[in-house]
Amino acid sequence: MKRNFFVCLIVMAQFYGLASWAQEGFTGPGLQVITVDAAKGLRDDQPVVLRGRIERSLGDEKYLFTDKTGSITVEIDGELWRGLSVNPNDAVEISGEVDKDFKRIEVDVDGIKKVEE
Protein backbone atom coordinates (compact mmCIF):
# COMPACT_ATOMS: atom_id res chain seq x y z
CA MET A 1 0.00 0.00 0.00
CA LYS A 2 2.78 2.45 0.93
CA ARG A 3 4.64 1.65 -2.28
CA ASN A 4 1.60 2.50 -4.41
CA PHE A 5 1.16 5.77 -2.54
CA PHE A 6 4.77 6.83 -3.20
CA VAL A 7 4.62 5.83 -6.87
CA CYS A 8 1.43 7.87 -7.24
CA LEU A 9 3.05 10.82 -5.44
CA ILE A 10 6.12 10.72 -7.72
CA VAL A 11 3.97 10.53 -10.87
CA MET A 12 1.87 13.50 -9.72
CA ALA A 13 4.97 15.52 -8.83
CA GLN A 14 6.47 14.91 -12.26
CA PHE A 15 3.19 15.70 -14.00
CA TYR A 16 2.85 19.02 -12.17
CA GLY A 17 6.54 19.87 -12.53
CA LEU A 18 7.21 19.71 -8.81
CA ALA A 19 10.13 17.26 -9.10
CA SER A 20 12.14 19.26 -11.61
CA TRP A 21 13.68 21.48 -8.91
CA ALA A 22 15.58 18.50 -7.55
CA GLN A 23 17.08 17.66 -10.94
CA GLU A 24 18.01 21.08 -12.28
CA GLY A 25 19.77 24.20 -11.12
CA PHE A 26 19.85 27.78 -12.25
CA THR A 27 20.74 28.01 -15.93
CA GLY A 28 20.72 31.77 -16.45
CA PRO A 29 23.61 34.21 -16.50
CA GLY A 30 26.07 34.29 -13.64
CA LEU A 31 29.27 36.09 -12.86
CA GLN A 32 31.38 37.14 -15.82
CA VAL A 33 34.92 35.80 -16.21
CA ILE A 34 37.46 38.46 -15.22
CA THR A 35 41.24 38.64 -15.38
CA VAL A 36 43.74 38.08 -12.58
CA ASP A 37 44.68 41.76 -12.82
CA ALA A 38 41.04 42.80 -12.32
CA ALA A 39 40.63 40.34 -9.42
CA LYS A 40 43.58 41.91 -7.60
CA GLY A 41 41.68 45.21 -7.53
CA LEU A 42 38.56 43.78 -5.87
CA ARG A 43 37.71 43.99 -2.19
CA ASP A 44 37.79 41.09 0.28
CA ASP A 45 35.08 38.41 -0.14
CA GLN A 46 34.12 39.63 -3.63
CA PRO A 47 33.01 36.68 -5.83
CA VAL A 48 35.15 35.99 -8.92
CA VAL A 49 35.38 33.68 -11.91
CA LEU A 50 38.82 33.34 -13.50
CA ARG A 51 40.03 31.45 -16.58
CA GLY A 52 43.63 30.42 -17.06
CA ARG A 53 46.10 27.75 -15.97
CA ILE A 54 47.40 26.32 -12.73
CA GLU A 55 51.15 26.61 -13.17
CA ARG A 56 52.34 24.81 -10.04
CA SER A 57 51.58 23.70 -6.51
CA LEU A 58 52.77 25.99 -3.72
CA GLY A 59 51.98 23.41 -1.01
CA ASP A 60 49.24 23.32 1.62
CA GLU A 61 46.40 23.32 -0.98
CA LYS A 62 47.73 26.53 -2.58
CA TYR A 63 48.55 26.87 -6.27
CA LEU A 64 49.89 29.52 -8.63
CA PHE A 65 47.13 30.45 -11.09
CA THR A 66 48.07 32.42 -14.22
CA ASP A 67 46.23 34.11 -17.07
CA LYS A 68 47.40 36.56 -19.75
CA THR A 69 47.39 39.47 -17.25
CA GLY A 70 49.31 37.96 -14.34
CA SER A 71 49.44 35.42 -11.53
CA ILE A 72 47.66 34.96 -8.22
CA THR A 73 47.71 32.36 -5.45
CA VAL A 74 44.57 30.25 -5.25
CA GLU A 75 43.54 27.88 -2.46
CA ILE A 76 41.77 24.73 -3.63
CA ASP A 77 40.59 22.35 -0.91
CA GLY A 78 41.26 18.69 -1.73
CA GLU A 79 37.59 17.68 -1.94
CA LEU A 80 36.94 20.21 -4.74
CA TRP A 81 39.06 18.23 -7.21
CA ARG A 82 36.47 15.39 -7.32
CA GLY A 83 38.75 13.20 -9.45
CA LEU A 84 39.68 16.03 -11.84
CA SER A 85 43.28 15.80 -13.05
CA VAL A 86 44.90 19.05 -14.21
CA ASN A 87 48.37 19.92 -15.47
CA PRO A 88 49.91 23.28 -16.52
CA ASN A 89 48.78 22.74 -20.14
CA ASP A 90 45.08 22.50 -19.17
CA ALA A 91 42.85 25.57 -19.28
CA VAL A 92 40.61 25.77 -16.21
CA GLU A 93 37.86 27.98 -14.89
CA ILE A 94 37.77 28.63 -11.18
CA SER A 95 35.10 30.34 -9.15
CA GLY A 96 35.51 31.60 -5.62
CA GLU A 97 36.02 34.68 -3.48
CA VAL A 98 38.85 37.15 -3.09
CA ASP A 99 40.70 36.65 0.19
CA LYS A 100 42.54 39.87 0.89
CA ASP A 101 44.41 41.32 3.85
CA PHE A 102 47.14 43.93 4.30
CA LYS A 103 49.97 41.71 3.05
CA ARG A 104 48.48 39.35 0.48
CA ILE A 105 45.68 38.61 -1.95
CA GLU A 106 44.45 35.14 -2.88
CA VAL A 107 41.36 33.49 -4.27
CA ASP A 108 39.60 30.94 -2.07
CA VAL A 109 38.23 28.54 -4.70
CA ASP A 110 34.70 27.10 -4.46
CA GLY A 111 34.70 25.28 -7.82
CA ILE A 112 37.05 24.25 -10.62
CA LYS A 113 36.50 22.75 -14.07
CA LYS A 114 38.49 22.19 -17.26
CA VAL A 115 37.48 24.40 -20.18
CA GLU A 116 38.32 24.70 -23.85
CA GLU A 117 40.34 27.70 -24.91
N, C-alpha and C positions, 0 to 999 in steps of 0.2 A: 504494500500500500504506500509506504513512504517513498519507494523508488518511483512509482508512477506519479506521485505528487511533484517530486523534484524534476522529472523529465518534463512534465507539463509546465512547470515554472520556467525551466530553461527555454522551452519552445516559445512561450509567451514573451519572455524577455528578449529573445532574438527577433521575434515578430515585431515588437514595439520599439526595437532599437535600444533597449536598455542595457544589453550586454556589450555593446560596441565600445563603451568607455573603458572596459577592462582590456581590450585588445589593441587599442590605438592611443596615440598621444597627440599632442599638438603638432600640426603640420604646417602652420603658417610661418611667417618671417620671424627670425630671431635676431640675435646680435650679429652685426656685420664683422667680418674679418678685418682686423687692423694690423699694423706693423709693430715690430718690437720697439722701434723708435717712438711710435705713438703711445704704446703701452707704458713706456717709461715716464711719460708726462701725466699719467692718470693718478688720481688719489687712491689711498688705501681702500681695499675692499671693492674696488670698481670691477665689475665683470668684464672679461675679455675673451675674444676668440682670436687665436694666432695660427698662422700657417707657415710652416718652414721645416727645418730638420733638427733632430737631436744629434748634436755633434759628438758628445761624449758624456760618460757618467762622471759626476763629481763626488760620488759617494753619498751615503746616508739618504738615499732616495732623491737626490738632487742631480740635475742634468743641465748641460749647456745647450740651450735652444737658440737656433740662428735662423734669420731670414735675410732678405736682401738689404735690410736697413741696420742690422746689428745683432747683438747677442744678449741673452738674458738667462739668468738661472731660473729653472722651473723645478718644482717639487712634485713628484708623481708617486703617490702611495702605491705599494706593491699590488694591492687588490685591484687597482684601476687597469692594470695591463690585461687582465682576463684572457691570457693566452696569446695576446698580440706580441709578435716578434718584430722589432724595428732595428734598423741599422742606419748609419749616417747617410746612406743613399736614398732612404725612404722619405717621401714627403708626408708630413703628418699635420693634423689639425688638432689643436688643444683648446679646451675651454676651461676657464677657471676665474680666479680673482687675483687682483694685484695685492701683493703683500709688501707693504712699504713701511720703513722706519727711517730714522735719521741717517743710518749708515749704509743701507742696502735696499734694493728693490728686487723682488722675485715674483713669480706667478705660482700660486697654489693651484694645481691642476685638479679639476673635477672630472674631466673626460678626455680621452685621446682616441684618435682613429687615423688610419692610413688614408691618404687621399691621392688622387691623380693630379699631376701638375698641369 
